[in-house]
């Protein structure tokens, strides 16, 4: 079974399902009150057999993406479990196709999320993903609040 979610300009604050299956439920909301032009697809909708998830992203950013730092804050059953920061775009010799996307352009990207690195115990996860256009983490481009329930 796989999950598939597409949405464009969704109402802020409304939770949107990414996928649901017998062992996993995923949904998210935007952290801010502004509607976003955004589409996300994730398959398969499962944590069994440590899958490699295939993700597809379509997004129209509200700022140029010359610099992009992603910050993940993960909570597991209410306790902080992980803080992870990754510089995806620095403005020079960037390896990701999203780097260099200009404000208003449509960004289309596909990537793998390797579940084999992580064993997800059953429980409730809250994941805040923030994208910043500066290293000081003052200029936020996007913020998503994911909810993941591993059954």
C-alpha positions in Angstrom: 0.0 0.0 0.0 1.3 3.5 -0.7 0.2 7.0 0.2 -0.1 9.9 -2.1 -0.9 13.5 -1.3 -1.1 16.5 -3.6 -2.1 19.9 -2.6 -1.7 23.4 -3.9 -2.4 26.6 -1.9 -3.9 24.8 1.1 -5.6 26.6 3.9 -3.0 27.4 6.7 -3.5 25.4 9.9 -5.4 22.6 8.3 -3.8 19.2 8.7 -3.2 17.4 5.4 -2.6 13.6 5.2 0.5 12.4 3.5 -0.4 8.8 3.9 -2.1 6.2 6.0 -1.6 2.4 6.2 -1.8 -0.4 8.7 1.6 0.6 10.3 2.0 4.3 9.6 0.1 7.6 9.5 1.7 10.8 8.3 0.2 14.3 8.1 1.4 17.9 8.3 0.5 21.5 8.6 2.4 24.7 7.8 3.8 26.5 10.8 2.9 29.9 9.5 -0.5 31.4 8.6 0.3 32.0 4.9 -1.0 29.7 2.1 1.8 27.9 0.2 2.0 26.6 -3.4 3.2 23.1 -2.4 2.9 19.4 -3.4 4.4 16.4 -1.7 4.2 12.7 -2.5 5.7 9.8 -0.4 5.7 6.1 -1.1 5.5 3.5 0.3 3.4 4.4 3.3 5.1 1.9 5.6 8.0 1.5 8.1 8.2 -2.3 7.6 11.4 -3.8 6.2 13.2 -0.5 6.6 12.0 0.9 3.3 13.6 3.5 1.1 10.8 6.1 0.8 10.5 7.9 -2.6 9.6 11.5 -2.1 8.6 14.0 -4.7 8.3 17.7 -4.0 6.8 20.6 -6.0 7.0 24.0 -4.4 6.9 27.6 -5.5 9.2 29.4 -3.0 8.5 32.9 -1.9 12.2 33.8 -1.9 15.3 32.9 -4.0 17.0 29.7 -3.0 20.7 30.5 -3.1 21.3 29.5 0.5 19.2 26.8 2.2 19.7 25.4 5.6 17.2 22.7 6.8 16.6 22.2 10.5 14.7 19.2 11.9 13.5 19.0 15.5 12.1 15.6 16.3 10.0 14.7 19.4 9.1 11.1 20.2 6.1 10.6 22.5 6.6 14.2 23.8 10.3 14.0 24.5 12.9 15.7 22.3 14.7 13.0 20.4 16.8 14.7 17.7 18.0 18.0 16.4 19.5 17.8 12.9 20.8 20.6 10.7 21.9 20.3 7.1 23.2 22.9 4.7 21.7 22.0 1.3 22.6 25.1 -0.7 25.6 27.5 -0.1 25.6 29.4 -3.3 28.7 27.7 -4.7 29.1 24.2 -6.3 25.7 23.1 -4.9 24.8 19.5 -5.7 21.0 19.7 -5.3 18.8 20.7 -8.1 16.7 23.0 -5.9 19.7 25.3 -5.4 19.4 28.5 -7.5 15.6 28.3 -7.8 14.3 31.9 -8.0 11.3 33.3 -6.1 8.1 32.4 -8.0 9.7 29.6 -10.1 8.4 26.1 -9.7 10.8 23.8 -7.9 10.4 20.1 -8.8 12.6 17.6 -7.0 12.6 13.9 -6.2 14.7 12.2 -3.6 15.1 9.1 -1.4 14.6 9.0 2.3 16.5 6.0 3.5 14.4 4.4 6.3 17.1 1.7 6.6 19.2 4.1 8.7 16.4 4.5 11.3 14.4 2.0 13.3 11.2 3.8 14.2 9.7 2.5 17.5 6.0 2.5 17.8 4.6 5.8 19.0 3.9 9.4 18.1 6.4 11.6 16.5 6.3 15.4 16.0 8.7 16.7 13.4 9.3 20.4 12.8 11.1 21.0 9.5 12.3 24.6 8.9 14.1 25.9 5.9 16.2 29.1 6.3 17.8 31.3 3.7 20.6 32.4 6.0 23.0 30.6 8.4 21.9 32.6 11.4 18.4 30.9 11.0 16.6 34.3 11.0 15.1 34.2 7.5 12.6 31.3 7.3 11.6 30.2 3.8 9.3 27.4 4.9 8.2 25.6 8.0 6.3 22.3 8.2 5.0 20.5 11.3 4.8 16.8 10.5 2.9 14.3 12.7 4.0 10.6 12.3 2.2 7.8 14.1 4.0 4.4 13.9 1.6 1.7 14.8 
